[in-house]
């Protein structure tokens, strides 16, 4: 197997630029910031640069002056930052608010079927009754696994695991092992039936991270491990020539998309040397998409479950997005901390 090929000092420099650019963006308490700052926390863990956590603390403290806002499944993603701040500082303020968010999910979040979270967002204009979106695996499922493991709360941990099983049941295709973007339980359909790049990234990166927190003797460990194993095996065969992945994974006419590629490649790193040749290609591709000022380029805008492949291909990708910054940091940080995997 080839060794991973990169310049560690270059990766450290790029991380610093991406973090700085991220803090020059404006976020409210919702999922763009949730993903962006999850990436910042990963960068802190990988580099030990205290400045990253200090800047995150400053942002979170300012937001918490008004207490928690109205919560949704997507908005709970900021909870990842609260867990990282509690781990870094020991300040009970952060874990108390994180528990509030976990209790919201446990007691008040809208569910369907066997307790799967309905996709909810911070807008009264958008309602998705009895729909599961793959995003939830990161936004809420992984958060519950993390806080459950951190606090020894079996109820949180098991609810997070339930979300993985439910989303696998409804979203992972038995033939291709890829994940669909969404499931409509009322119409019993995958709607457009698209294998969306960033959606598969959400699934892959959070499954490999959840497996670090679930005991190998837990009955669910091998279920989740089998799901992500087969998904990654399918994904490497869809990598494009530029080392990235298409926004519609199985449609080479669709553009290659940076945030999806970052999350997928970060998940591949967790498999040790097995996928090094694919990761090496992605290193070249990812670095080519990061501007001198730390802007991560080629990131698709926020994407609903579109009507068809043309809808996904028409989503613009010219703006700098929080989720692009965050997932790029996850990938770059995973390179530095690869021995842990």
C-alpha positions as CSV (number, residue, x, y, z in Angstrom):
1,X,0.0,0.0,0.0
2,X,1.4,3.5,-0.8
3,X,2.1,5.8,2.1
4,X,0.1,9.1,2.4
5,X,2.0,11.8,0.5
6,X,1.8,15.3,1.9
7,X,3.9,18.0,3.5
8,X,2.9,18.4,7.1
9,X,3.9,22.0,7.3
10,X,1.9,22.8,4.3
11,X,-1.2,21.2,5.8
12,X,-0.7,23.1,9.1
13,X,-0.4,26.4,7.1
14,X,-3.5,25.6,5.1
15,X,-5.5,24.7,8.2
16,X,-4.5,28.0,9.8
17,X,-5.7,29.9,6.7
18,X,-9.0,28.0,6.6
19,X,-9.7,28.6,10.3
20,X,-8.9,32.3,9.9
21,X,-11.2,32.6,6.9
22,X,-14.0,30.7,8.8
23,X,-13.9,33.3,11.6
24,X,-14.2,36.1,9.1
25,X,-17.7,34.7,8.2
26,X,-20.9,35.5,10.0
27,X,-23.0,32.7,11.4
28,X,-26.1,32.4,13.6
29,X,-27.0,29.4,15.7
30,X,-27.7,27.0,12.9
31,X,-26.1,24.2,10.9
32,X,-23.7,26.2,8.7
33,X,-21.9,27.4,11.9
34,X,-22.4,24.0,13.5
35,X,-20.4,22.3,10.7
36,X,-17.9,25.1,10.4
37,X,-17.1,25.1,14.1
38,X,-17.0,21.3,14.3
39,X,-14.2,21.6,11.8
40,X,-12.5,24.3,13.9
41,X,-12.6,22.0,16.9
42,X,-11.1,19.2,14.9
43,X,-8.3,21.5,13.8
44,X,-7.7,22.3,17.5
45,X,-7.5,18.7,18.4
46,X,-5.1,17.9,15.5
47,X,-2.8,20.9,16.0
48,X,-3.1,21.9,19.6
49,X,-3.4,25.6,18.6
50,X,-5.1,27.2,21.6
51,X,-6.0,30.2,19.5
52,X,-8.6,28.2,17.6
53,X,-10.4,27.2,20.8
54,X,-10.2,30.7,22.2
55,X,-11.9,32.1,19.1
56,X,-14.6,29.5,19.2
57,X,-15.2,30.2,22.9
58,X,-15.6,33.9,22.1
59,X,-18.2,33.2,19.5
60,X,-20.2,30.7,21.5
61,X,-20.1,32.9,24.7
62,X,-21.5,35.8,22.8
63,X,-24.3,33.7,21.4
64,X,-25.1,32.2,24.8
65,X,-25.6,35.7,26.3
66,X,-29.2,35.3,25.2
67,X,-29.5,31.7,26.1
68,X,-30.4,28.9,23.6
69,X,-32.5,29.9,20.6
70,X,-35.4,27.9,19.3
71,X,-34.0,24.5,18.5
72,X,-34.4,22.2,15.5
73,X,-32.7,19.0,14.5
74,X,-30.4,21.0,12.2
75,X,-29.6,23.7,14.8
76,X,-28.5,21.1,17.4
77,X,-25.3,20.7,15.3
78,X,-23.9,23.7,17.3
79,X,-23.9,21.3,20.2
80,X,-20.7,19.7,18.8
81,X,-18.9,23.0,19.6
82,X,-20.4,22.9,23.2
83,X,-19.0,19.4,23.7
84,X,-15.6,20.4,22.4
85,X,-15.5,23.5,24.6
86,X,-16.5,21.5,27.7
87,X,-13.7,19.0,26.9
88,X,-11.2,21.8,26.5
89,X,-12.2,24.1,29.4
90,X,-14.1,22.0,31.9
91,X,-16.7,24.9,32.1
92,X,-20.0,23.4,33.2
93,X,-21.9,26.1,31.3
94,X,-21.2,24.4,28.0
95,X,-22.2,20.9,29.0
96,X,-25.4,22.2,30.7
97,X,-26.5,23.8,27.4
98,X,-25.5,20.7,25.5
99,X,-27.7,18.6,27.8
100,X,-30.6,21.0,27.1
101,X,-30.1,20.3,23.4
102,X,-30.0,16.5,24.0
103,X,-33.1,16.7,26.1
104,X,-34.8,18.6,23.3
105,X,-34.0,15.8,20.9
106,X,-35.0,13.2,23.4
107,X,-38.3,14.7,24.4
108,X,-39.5,17.3,21.9
109,X,-38.0,16.7,18.4
110,X,-40.6,15.5,15.8
111,X,-40.3,11.8,15.0
112,X,-41.9,9.2,12.8
113,X,-41.7,5.4,12.2
114,X,-39.6,3.8,14.9
115,X,-38.5,7.1,16.5
116,X,-36.5,8.6,13.6
117,X,-36.1,12.3,13.6
118,X,-38.0,14.3,11.1
119,X,-35.8,16.8,9.2
120,X,-36.5,20.2,10.7
121,X,-34.9,23.6,10.1
122,X,-35.0,27.1,11.4
123,X,-37.7,28.4,9.2
124,X,-41.5,28.3,9.5
125,X,-41.7,28.4,5.7
126,X,-40.3,24.9,5.2
127,X,-41.9,21.8,6.5
128,X,-40.9,18.2,5.7
129,X,-43.5,16.0,7.3
130,X,-42.2,12.5,8.0
131,X,-39.1,13.0,5.9
132,X,-35.7,11.6,6.9
133,X,-32.7,13.4,5.4
134,X,-29.2,12.0,5.6
135,X,-27.9,15.3,7.1
136,X,-29.5,14.3,10.4
137,X,-26.9,11.6,10.9
138,X,-24.3,14.4,11.5
139,X,-26.5,17.1,13.0
140,X,-28.3,15.1,15.7
141,X,-27.4,11.4,15.5
142,X,-23.7,11.9,16.0
143,X,-24.2,14.6,18.6
144,X,-26.3,12.2,20.7
145,X,-23.7,9.5,20.4
146,X,-21.0,12.0,21.5
147,X,-22.8,13.4,24.5
148,X,-24.0,10.0,25.6
149,X,-20.4,8.7,25.5
150,X,-19.0,11.8,27.2
151,X,-21.5,11.7,30.1
152,X,-22.1,8.0,30.3
153,X,-25.7,8.6,29.4
154,X,-27.0,5.4,27.9
155,X,-30.3,7.0,26.9
156,X,-28.6,9.6,24.7
157,X,-26.2,7.1,23.3
158,X,-28.9,4.6,22.4
159,X,-31.1,7.3,20.8
160,X,-28.1,8.4,18.7
161,X,-27.5,4.8,17.6
162,X,-31.2,4.5,16.8
163,X,-30.8,7.3,14.3
164,X,-28.0,5.5,12.5
165,X,-30.0,2.3,12.2
166,X,-33.1,4.2,11.1
167,X,-31.3,6.2,8.4
168,X,-29.5,3.1,7.2
169,X,-32.9,1.3,6.9
170,X,-34.5,4.1,5.0
171,X,-31.6,5.6,3.0
172,X,-28.9,3.0,2.2
173,X,-29.5,1.4,-1.1
174,X,-29.1,-2.4,-1.0
175,X,-27.7,-2.6,-4.5
176,X,-25.2,0.2,-4.6
177,X,-24.6,0.6,-0.8
178,X,-24.8,4.4,-1.4
179,X,-27.1,6.6,0.7
180,X,-30.0,8.4,-0.8
181,X,-30.5,12.1,0.1
182,X,-34.0,11.6,1.6
183,X,-36.9,9.4,2.4
184,X,-40.6,10.4,2.4
185,X,-42.4,8.1,4.8
186,X,-45.9,9.3,3.7
187,X,-45.3,8.4,0.0
188,X,-42.9,5.6,0.8
189,X,-40.3,6.9,-1.6
190,X,-36.8,8.3,-1.9
191,X,-38.4,11.2,-3.8
192,X,-35.9,12.0,-6.5
193,X,-33.9,8.9,-5.7
194,X,-30.5,10.7,-6.0
195,X,-27.2,9.6,-4.5
196,X,-26.0,13.1,-3.4
197,X,-22.4,13.6,-2.7
198,X,-22.5,15.7,0.5
199,X,-25.2,13.5,1.8
200,X,-23.0,10.4,1.5
201,X,-20.3,12.5,3.2
202,X,-22.5,13.2,6.2
203,X,-23.2,9.5,6.5
204,X,-19.6,8.3,6.1
205,X,-17.8,10.7,8.3
206,X,-20.2,10.4,11.2
207,X,-20.4,6.6,11.1
208,X,-16.6,6.2,11.3
209,X,-16.5,8.7,14.1
210,X,-19.4,7.1,16.0
211,X,-17.6,3.8,15.8
212,X,-14.8,5.2,18.0
213,X,-17.4,5.8,20.7
214,X,-19.4,2.6,20.6
215,X,-18.0,-0.5,22.3
216,X,-17.1,-3.3,19.9
217,X,-19.2,-5.6,22.0
218,X,-22.3,-3.5,21.5
219,X,-24.7,-5.3,19.1
220,X,-24.9,-2.1,16.9
221,X,-21.1,-1.8,16.4
222,X,-21.0,-4.4,13.6
223,X,-24.2,-3.1,12.0
224,X,-22.8,0.4,11.6
225,X,-19.3,-0.9,10.7
226,X,-20.9,-3.0,7.9
227,X,-22.9,-0.1,6.6
228,X,-19.9,2.3,6.3
229,X,-17.5,-0.5,5.1
230,X,-19.8,-1.2,2.1
231,X,-20.5,2.5,1.4
232,X,-16.8,3.4,1.3
233,X,-16.1,0.4,-1.0
234,X,-18.7,1.8,-3.4
235,X,-17.5,5.4,-3.0
236,X,-13.8,4.8,-3.9
237,X,-15.0,3.4,-7.3
238,X,-16.7,6.7,-8.0
239,X,-13.8,9.0,-7.4
240,X,-13.2,11.4,-10.3
241,X,-10.0,12.0,-12.1
242,X,-9.4,15.2,-10.1
243,X,-9.4,13.2,-6.9
244,X,-12.8,14.5,-5.8
245,X,-16.4,13.2,-6.0
246,X,-19.3,14.4,-8.1
247,X,-22.3,16.1,-6.5
248,X,-24.5,13.4,-8.1
249,X,-22.1,10.5,-7.2
250,X,-23.0,8.2,-10.1
251,X,-23.3,11.0,-12.7
252,X,-19.9,12.0,-14.2
253,X,-21.6,14.9,-16.0
254,X,-22.2,16.6,-12.6
255,X,-19.5,18.8,-11.1
256,X,-17.1,17.6,-8.6
257,X,-18.0,19.1,-5.2
258,X,-15.5,20.0,-2.5
259,X,-17.4,19.6,0.8
260,X,-18.6,16.1,-0.2
261,X,-15.1,15.1,-1.2
262,X,-13.6,16.4,2.1
263,X,-16.0,14.3,4.2
264,X,-15.7,11.2,2.1
265,X,-11.9,11.4,2.0
266,X,-11.7,12.0,5.8
267,X,-13.8,8.8,6.3
268,X,-11.4,6.9,4.1
269,X,-8.5,7.8,6.3
270,X,-10.1,5.9,9.2
271,X,-9.5,2.7,7.3
272,X,-5.7,3.0,7.7
273,X,-3.6,2.1,4.7
274,X,-6.4,0.4,2.8
275,X,-7.5,3.5,0.9
276,X,-4.2,5.5,0.8
277,X,-4.0,5.7,-3.0
278,X,-7.5,7.3,-3.1
279,X,-6.7,9.7,-0.2
280,X,-3.5,10.8,-2.0
281,X,-5.5,11.7,-5.0
282,X,-8.0,13.6,-2.8
283,X,-5.2,15.5,-1.1
284,X,-4.1,17.0,-4.5
285,X,-7.7,17.7,-5.4
286,X,-8.6,19.3,-2.1
287,X,-5.6,21.6,-1.9
288,X,-6.3,22.8,-5.4
289,X,-9.7,24.0,-4.1
290,X,-8.4,26.1,-1.2
291,X,-7.6,29.7,-2.0
292,X,-4.6,31.6,-0.6
293,X,-6.9,33.4,1.9
294,X,-8.3,30.1,3.2
295,X,-11.6,30.1,1.2
296,X,-12.7,26.6,0.3
297,X,-14.0,26.8,-3.3
298,X,-16.3,24.6,-5.3
299,X,-18.8,24.1,-2.5
300,X,-22.5,23.7,-3.4
301,X,-25.1,25.9,-1.7
302,X,-27.5,24.5,0.8
303,X,-29.4,21.8,-1.0
304,X,-32.9,20.5,-0.4
305,X,-34.0,17.1,-1.8
306,X,-34.2,18.3,-5.4
307,X,-36.7,17.0,-8.0
308,X,-34.2,15.3,-10.2
309,X,-30.5,15.1,-11.1
310,X,-30.7,18.3,-13.1
311,X,-31.8,20.1,-9.9
312,X,-28.7,19.0,-8.0
313,X,-26.5,19.9,-11.0
314,X,-28.0,23.3,-11.0
315,X,-27.2,24.1,-7.4
316,X,-24.6,27.0,-7.5
317,X,-21.1,26.4,-6.1
318,X,-19.4,29.8,-6.4
319,X,-19.8,31.0,-2.8
320,X,-17.8,30.3,0.4
321,X,-19.9,28.2,2.7
322,X,-19.6,27.3,6.4
323,X,-20.0,23.6,5.7
324,X,-17.3,23.7,3.1
325,X,-14.9,25.3,5.5
326,X,-15.8,22.9,8.3
327,X,-15.5,19.7,6.2
328,X,-12.3,20.8,4.7
329,X,-10.9,21.2,8.2
330,X,-12.1,17.8,9.1
331,X,-10.2,16.3,6.2
332,X,-7.0,18.2,6.7
333,X,-7.1,17.5,10.5
334,X,-7.7,13.8,9.8
335,X,-4.4,13.7,7.9
336,X,-2.5,15.0,10.9
337,X,-4.3,12.8,13.4
338,X,-4.4,9.7,11.1
339,X,-2.4,7.5,13.6
340,X,-5.3,7.8,16.0
341,X,-7.5,6.2,13.5
